[in-house]
C-alpha cells in the first residue's frame, strides 16, 4: 500500500491524494488548486497521473477545492465511480456546473480584452457539458454505511461537521493478508456551530491524513464574530455604504444568513436590505432544506418550534438569481449588505461588486473564511493596493475586516482535541498533514508530537509513502 500527495500538499487548496492498494488506485478528492492564475490553470489542466488508471474517487465534500477538478479528470480519461454522501452529490450537481459556467464566463470576459490586444485567446479548463458528464459517475452512500469502491477496500463516511454532507473518510484495507485502517479527515468542522452536527471521530486508525488550515491559530468566539458582523452593518448604515461579504456559496452563505436572522429577531439589526447574490448559494440553500439528516438538534428544534418560520430567510433578505438583478446591485446608492461568492474572490459575482463598491471609502469588505495564499481575497485582506480584477487595476478604499469566528474549519485547539480523541482509540503509526500553509502545518505538527503522535509528516507535492 502506498499514498502519494498531489494536492493540498504544503498549500491549502487543490485537495488530491492518490492511494494504491492491491494494484488498484483510489483518488481521495479531486479539487481545484487556487492561487496565482497561470500556475493554477496549468496545475489544474495537467494532471500528474494517468486518469484512465484511477479506479475510483472518494469525495470528502463538495467545496470546489476538493471536488472542482472532477470534470478535468473525466476529460483526461477517468471512467470509474465517484463516491460521496447524498448531500455532497446534490451540492455538486450545482457546484460543478456553476464552476464550469464561471470559467467559461471569465474566459469570455478576459478574451474580449486579449482579442483587442492581439494576444492568444484562452480556453476554459472545462465546460458545462464536462461537468454534467462527471455527475453521471456519482454514487451516493449514507453516513456509517460500508461500501467497497475496489476489491480489498471497505469504506465508511463519518460526519465531518464542516459543510452539508461533508465526510471523514474511513478506509479499511486488506493487502497480502494484512489489515490496516487509514482515515482521511477531509476538512474538520467545529463543535457547537448552528445548523450542522458536530464532527465525529474514527477509532482504530493506523494512518491519518489530516487537514491543518488553522493549525497555528484559534478563532475568536462566536459572540465576538457576531459583534463584528453587527458592527459592520451598523457602520455602513451610518456612513451610507455597502457591506460586501465574500462567502462560499455552500456553508458560509447559509451561516451568515442564519446569524443575520438571529440579529434581526433580537432587534439588533438596523433596517437594511440584505442580498444573497449568488445563484449557487440560492440553489445550495434549497439543497440544505432537502437534507435534515445533516442537521444538529438546535436547528431541528428551531424548525419544529415554528413550522412557518424559515431560519434562512427574514424580512429585508432577498436572494438574487438573475444576472440582471445582480447588475442592479452595482448601482445601489442606499446602504445594503451583499453576500456573494466566491469566498476567496477568485471568480463569480463578488468580483463585480468589488469593482463597483470596494472602491468607495464608505463601504466595508468583511472576510468570514480563510483566504489562501496568492488569492485576490488574501491580497485585499493584507492591504495590497491596487489589485487586479479582470485584468484591470482597482484601488480598494473600503474598510477591510475579518471575522474568523465564522470559519467552518476547526481551529488549532479544536484540531488537536479531535486528533487526541482519535489517538485515544487506537495505535496510530503515521500522521500526514495536508491542506495548510507552512506556519499552520509546522505548528500543528509540533502540537501533535507534544500530544504523543509517534510520527508526523508534512508531505511535499508528489511525495510518495509506503504504508
N, C-alpha and C positions, 0 to 999 in steps of 0.2 A: 504494500500500500504506500502511496505517496501523494503529497499535496504540493501544488505549485501555485504561487500567488501572482496573479496577472492584473489585479486591480485593487484599489484602495490599499496599496502597499506603500507605506510612508506618505500617504496622502488621504484625503477624506472621501473623495468621490470615485466612481467607477468600480464599485464592488464586483469582483470576479475571481473565483478561486477554483482551480482545476484539481479534482480528486480522481485518482486512478486506483481501482480495486479489482483484482482478478481479471485484468485485461479489459475492464470496462471503464469508461470515462464519464464522470458526472461534473457538471459545472454548477457551483454554488453561486447564484446570482449572475446577472449579465447587465451591468449598469453602465450608464454613460459617464465618461470622465469629463469633468467640468474644470476649466481653468483657462490658460492662455488659448485664444481661439484657434490659432494654427495648429498648435500641439494637440489640443483636444480633438480637432477634426481628424488629424492623421491617426491618432491613437484609436479613436472610435471606429474609423473605417478599416484600419489594418489589424485584424485580429491576429494574435500571436500564436495561433494553433490552427489545425485543420478542423474547421467547424463540422465537416461531414463525419468526423470520428467521434464527436460527442454523442453519447447515448441518451443523456437526459439532463435537463436543467432543473434545479430545485431553487425556487424563488422565495426569499425570506419575506419580502414585502414589495409594495407597488411603487415606492418612490423611484423617480427616474434614475437616480444614481445607483440603483440596484436592479432596475428592470429595463431601463430605456434603450439598451443596445440589442435587445432580443431580435428586432427586425433585421439588424445588420447580421446577426448570427444566422438567421434564416437565409438571407441573401447569399451568405458565404457557403451554404450547403447543409446546414443543420436540418434534420427531419425527425428528431426524437420527440419525447414528451416534455412539456413544461409543467412542473408540479407546484401547486400553490394552494393556499386556503381559498375558499369560495369568494370571500370578501376581496382578497387580493386580485383574483381573476376578474371580478366585476369592476374593480377600480382600474385595472389595466386595460379593460375594454374601452375606457375613455382616455386613459393617460397615454397609451402608446399612439393612438390615433391623433390625440392632441399634440404630442411631441412631434409627430410627422408633419402635422399642419404648421406648427411653429417653424420647423426647419424649412419647409417649402416657402412659407411666407417671408421669413427673414432673408432667405437666399434671393427671392424676387426683389425684395426691398434693396438689398445691397447691390444686386446685379444691375439695377437701373443706373446707379452711380458709376459702377465699373464699366458699363457699356458706353456711357458718355466719355469716360476717360480712356477708352480703347483697350481696357485690360481684359484678361481672360475671365470668363464668367464661371461662377461656382455652381456646383450641383449639390442638392440636398443629400444628407447622409443616407436617408431612406424616405420612402413615400408612404402615403396613407394606405396604398394597396399592400405594401410590405407589412405594415403594422397589422392589417386585417388578416393577412395570411399567418402571421405569428400567433394571433389569437386562436386560430383553429387547432393549435398544438397544445393548448392548456388542458390540464387535468386537475380538477378541484378535489381537495381532500380536507375533511374536517379536522379540527384540533384533536389530538390524542388518539388518532386512528392510524394504525400501521399500514404502510404501503411499500411496495418493492419496485423502485424505479429501474433497477437492474438486478440480475441474479447475484445473490450473496450480500445484498444491502437492504436492510429494513429501515424505514424512516418514519418518524413521527414529528408533527408540528406541535409546539407548545406556544402559548400566548406570550408575545414579547412586550405587549403593552405600549408599543411605540406609535403606530397608527392603526387604523381599522384593518384587521386581517393580518397584521404583522406577526411573524413567527420566529421562534427559536427552533432551529433545525437539529434534530437528534438522529444521528445515523449509527445504526448497529451493523458492523461489518464483519464478514467471515471470509478469511482467506488462508489457504494452506492449513486448515484445521484450527486456526487461531481466531478468537473473537475479540473485538475491541469496539469502543464507543467513541465517536467524535461528535462534539457539539459545536455548532456554528451559531453564534449569538444573533446574527443579523444586527439590527440596531436595538439596543435595550432601552425600553421606556422607563418612565418614572412612576414611583408609587404615589398614590393619592391624587392623581390628576383627574379632572372630570371626564365623563363620557366612557372612557375605556377602562378595562380591568388592569390590575397591576401585573407587572411581568412575572412569569413563572420561572422555575429553575428546572434543570435536568440532572438527576442524580447519576452517579457512577461513571462520569466522563473520564476517559483515558486521555483524550486530547480536546483542547478548547481553542477555537478560533473566535477571538473576541474583539469587538469594536472598542475604540478609545477616543472618541470625538472630544469629550470633555474630561480627558484623563488628568488634566492639570489644573482644573478649576471647579468651583462649586457655583451653583445658581443662587440668585437671591430668592427669598421666599416668595410664594405665590401672592402674598399680601403686598409685598414690595412691587412685584410686577404689575399687579392690579392698580396700584397707586401711580406707577409710571404711565400706564395707559390712560387712567383718568386725568392725570395732569396734562398729558399731551393733547387730549381732546379739549380740555379747558383752555389751553394756550392758543390753539388755532381758532377757537370760537372767539376769544378775546381779541386776537390780532387780525381776524378775518382771512386766515389762510386755509390750507388744506393739510390734512394728516394722511401721509402715504405710508401704508404698511405692506411692504413686500412680504408675502406669505405663501408658503407651499399650499397648493390647491387642496391637498389632502392632509388633514391633521391640523395644521396651524390655522388655516382659514376658519375651520369649524370651531376651534377652541376660542379664537379671538371673538367670533360672533357670540359664542356662549358667554364669555366674560363680559362683553358689552351688554348682553341681555341682562346679566346679573346687576350691572351698574344701573341700567335703565330701570329695572324693577325696584331697586333700592333708592331711586330718586337721585342718584349721584352722577347721571349722565346729562350734560346740557342738551338742550334741544338742537340737534344737528342731524343732517342727513348722513346715513351710512350706506356706502355702496360696496358690494362684493362684485368686483368687475373681473370676472373670470368664468367663462363658460365651463371650464373644467371644474372649478370649485363648486359651481351650481350643480353640475352632474354628480360630483363626489358627495355633496350634501344629500342628494337623492339616494345614493348608494348607502350612506350612513343609515338612513331610515329603513333600509331593507335588511340590516344585519344586527338585530337585537342580541344575537348570541355573543357579540363582542362588547356589550355594554357592561359598565360596572353597576353596583347596587344603587349608588346615588342617582345616576341618570335614569335608571329604571323607575326608581321611586318618584323622580320628578315627572316622568311621563304618566305614571299611574295616578298621581295626585290630581292632575288636571288633564284629562284626555284631549281637551281642545287647545291646550297650550303647547306651542312649539318652542322649545328652548333654543332652536336655531333660527328663530325669527322674532322680530319685535317691531313696534311702531317706529317708523323712520328708517327701517332697514329695507334696502332694495337689492335684489340680485340682478345683475346685468348679463345678458347672454349676447345680444346683438352687437355687431361692430358699430352700427350707427349709435346705439346707446352708449357705447364706450367712448366714441368720439365726442359726444356731447359733454362728457366729464372733463375734457380738456379745456372747455370754455367756462367752467364754473367760476363764478365770482363770489358766491357765498361760501362760508365755512362748510367743510364736508370731510368725512373720513372715507378714504378709498383703500380697500383691501384688494390686492391684486397680485397675481403670480407673474414671474417666478420668484421663489423665496430668496434666491441669490442674485436676482436681477440679471440673469443670463439669457433671458428671452421673454416673450409674452407681453401682455398689455402694460405691465408695470413700467416698461421702458418708455412708452409714450407719455405716461403720467410723470415720470421723472423729467422728461424733456420739457413738459409744459408747466409743472408745478414746483419741482425741486429747485428751480432757478429763482424762486420767489422767497425772500427772507422771512416772509410772514408764515411760511409753511414749515412742517416738521416731517422728517423721514424717521420712522420708528422700526428698527430691525427686531424681529422676535424669534429668529432662528439663527443657526450657525452659518457664517459666511466663509466659504472655503477660500484658500489662498488663490490669488490671481483672478477671482471673480469680480464683476462690477460691484456687487454688494460689498465685498471686502474693501475695495478701493474707496468707495464712498464712506464706509464706516471708519476707515483710517484717515480720512480727511484729504485724500488726493484730489487736487483740482488743477485744471479742468479734467473731466472724464470723457471718454469717447462713448457715444451712444449712436448706433447705426452709422459708425464711421465719421461722425461729426463731434466736435468738442463742445461741452456744455459746462458752465460754472455752477457748481452746487452751492446755492446760497441759503437753502433751508437749514434749520437746525437738525442735526443728525444725532439720534439717540438709540439705545438698545435696551431691551428688556429680556434678558436670557432666562428669566423665570418661566417664560412661556415655551421654552425649548421642549421638544418631545424626547430628547436624548437624556439618559441618566447622566448625572454629573460625576465627578471623581468619587465622592463619598458613596453615592448610590452604586456605581460600578464596582467599587471594592467590596461593598456589602453583598452585592449579587454574586460576585466571584467567591467570596468567603462561604456563602451558603452552598455553592457548588462544591467547593473543596471539602466541606464537612461530610459530604455524601459519597466520597469516592477517593481513589488514589490517582490523582491527576498527574500524568507524566510530563506533558508539554502544554504550554500556553503560547499561542501565536497572536500577537497584537496587530490589528489592522484598522483601517478606517479612522486614521488620526494623523495630525501633523506632528512634527518631530518632538515638540515640547510635551504634548499630551501623551505620546507614545512612551517616551522615556520616563515621565512622571508616573504613569500608571504601572509600567514595568517595575519601577522601584517599589511602589506600594504593594504590588502583588508579591514581590520577593519578601518584603517585610512580613507579609501575612503567611509566608511559608510555601509559596508556589515553588516547586522544585526547579523548573526550567522554563524561563520566559524568553521568547524570541520575538524580534521585530524584523519580519522578512523584507528583503528588497524586492522590487518588481522583477518577476521571472524566477525568483529563488525557489528551489525545489527541496523538499524534505522527505526522507524515508520515515514512515511510521512503523 
